[in-house]
Amino acid sequence: MGELKKSKLLNLRQNKNWGVLKDVIYGDEASRKHLFNPEEHEAKMQKAEELATQFGKKDEFEKKIYTLVNGRLIMDILPKIKGSDIGKVKDQTRDWIVMNDFNVSPEQISQFIQKAGKEIGY
C-alpha cells in the first residue's frame, strides 16, 4: 500500500467499513511476500488508530473542518474560481489542515487557498 498521506489514512480509518478495509489492506500488503514488513504494517494500523483518536469520528471531523474550509470561503477568496476547481482547492486545503493537525490560523488558511488557486490559474 505504500506511504499514505495522513488525511487519506484518516479517511480510511473513519470509514464505517474500517474492519473490512483493514483486512483488505493486510491482504494487499501481505500478498507482496518478500516486500511485506509486518512491523511496518502494524505501525501503519497503529497510526490510523491514533489519527482516529486525535481527530474523532467522521461526523465530528467534518463539522470541525467545515468551520475552517468550505466552498463559500474558497469562492470568497477566489471569486473567479469555477465549479470542480473549488473541490480541488478544498481537498488540498483539507489535506494541509490535517497535515498540520488543525494548528492553522484563518490567515494561514486564506494564504494557502490563494496559493492553491494560483497553482491552477486563479
N, C-alpha and C positions, 0 to 999 in steps of 0.2 A: 504494500500500500504506500510505502514511501513516507516522507515527511509531509504532514498536513498542516495547513495554516491553523492557527488557534481557533479562528472563527468557524472553520469547516469541521474541526474536531468537536467543537461545542455544539454545532448544529446536528451532527450525527448523534451525540450523546443526549441531546434534548428531544430527539425523535421518539415518538410513542412506541416504536418498534425496536428500541435500542437492544433488547435481548437478542433478537434475531440478527440485527446488524452486527452486533459484537461477534456472534458465531460465524457470520459470513466473512467478516474481516479476518478472523482467525483462520478460517479455511483458505481464504485467498492467500494470506501470508505464508501459512504452513505448506501450501502446495508448491512453494518455490524451493522446497527441500534445503539444499545447501546454503541458500540465501536467507533462510528463515532464522531469526535470532529470537528465541523465546524471551530473553531478558528485555530486549528492545520492544517486543510486542507487549509485554506486561507493563513496561514503563509507559507506553502509549495509552494503554487502557487506564492506568492509574491517572495519567494526565487528564483524560476525558472525565473521570470521576471528580477530580479536583476542579476542573472548569465548571462542571455542573453544580458543584457546591458553591463555588465562587460567584457564578452569575445567576444561579437559580433556575427554576423551571422555565419552560419556553414562554408561557404567557407572561410571567413576571419580567423575563428578559426583554420581551417585545415591548412591553409598556415602558420600561426604563429607557430602552434605546430610542423609542419613538419620541420621547421628550427631547432627545439630543439631535436626531436627524430624521427628517421625513420629507416627502415630496414638496410640500409647501415651502419649507425652509430652503430647499435647493432652488426652487423656482424664484424665490425672493432674492437669493444671492446671484443666480444666473438667469435673469429674466428671459433670455432668448433661447434657453435650452428646450430641446424637443423631446417628446414622448419617451422612447426607450432609453435615451441618454440619461434621463432622470434616474431610472433604475440602476444604470451602470454607476453613476456617481454615488447613489445611495448605498449600493453594495460595497463600493470601495471605501466609503466613509465608515460604514458599519464595521468592516474588517479592521480598519485603522483604529477605531474606538476600542474594539475588543483587544487588539494587539497592545493597546495602551492601558488595558484594564479599567477603562472608563475614567482614567485620570487625565481628562482633557477639559479645557475651558470652552465656552461658547465661541470665543475669539479664535481659538485654535481650530475648532470645527469649521468655522467660516473660512479661515485661511486654507484649510485642507480642501474644502469644497471648491473654492476658487482655483486652486492648483489643479484639482482633478478636472474641472471644467476646461481649463486652458489646454490640458493634455488631449482633450477630444475636440478642441476647436471652438470653445465658447469664451 
